[in-house]
Amino acid sequence: MIKRVEEVNVIRCVGLMKFENGEVYEGNWKGGKMNGKGTFKYTDGSSYTGDWIANERNGTGTYQDEEGGIYIGSWLDDAPNGHGNIFLII
């Protein structure tokens, strides 16, 4: 779960945010929230690149876990949902 970013007086922008815990988001923002296209890098080495709505993964995106496994597909309410492909390192 992504923590809420403090409200800012910017309606829409593109930018980079480094969180206190070391996570990084780079992409579109709307109303102080991750919204549109962007990449989030988690502290465990995993990452997500794709669509965001109000700080949640929604739409189409690619998640790569810390071991190299990849999910490419649909997301809804911050979770994989619908059509997608999973690629595992074995």
N, C-alpha and C positions, 0 to 999 in steps of 0.2 A: 504494500500500500504506500502510495506517495503522500508525504505530508504536504499540507496546504502551504503555498508560498504567500508571504505577506502581501496584502493588497498594495498595488502601486497605481500611480496616476497615469498609466499608459493604457490605452485601449487595445492597440495591437502593435507588436514589434517582433523582431528576431533578435535573440540574444543567448548568452551562455550564463548558466547559474551553477556555481559550485556550492554544494550543500556542506554544512558543518561535518557531516559524517563521511565526507569524501566522495559522495556520489555527484555526478555531473549531468546536467541536461543542456543540450544545445539545440535550438530550434525556435519555432514560432510560439508566441505568447499572446494571450487575449485576456484582458481584465485581471492580470496578475497570475494567470494559470497557464500551464502547458496546454496549448491548443493549436492544432494544425499538424504540420510535419515536424518531427524532431527525433533526436537520439538521446537516450538515457543510458548512462554507464553506471552500473551498480558496483559496490565495493568488493563483491565476490568475484569480479571479472566478467560477469555476464552483461549483456546489453540488449536494448530494444531500439529498433529504428522503424518508424512508421507514423501512423496517425494517432493523434491525441485529442481528447475532448475533456475539458475541465479536469486536468491532471490524471486522467485515466486512459489506458490504451484502448482505443475504439477505432474500428475500421480495419485497414490492412497493415500488417507489419511483420517484421522479422525479429525473432528473439533468439539470441545465441547464449547458451548456458556456459558456465565456467569450464566445462569439460569439452566444449566444441560442438555439442549437439545443437541443432538448429530447427526452429519451427517457423515456417513461412505460411501466413494465412490470415484468416479473419479473427478479429478480437471484438469482444463486447464486455463492457463493464470491467475492464482491466484483466480479462482472462481469455484464453483461446476459445473460439466459438465458431462453429460452422466449418467451412472448407479450409483445409490446410495440409501442408506436407511436413513430415518430421524426418530429419536426417540425423542419424546417430553415428558416433565414432565407435567402431568396435575393434 
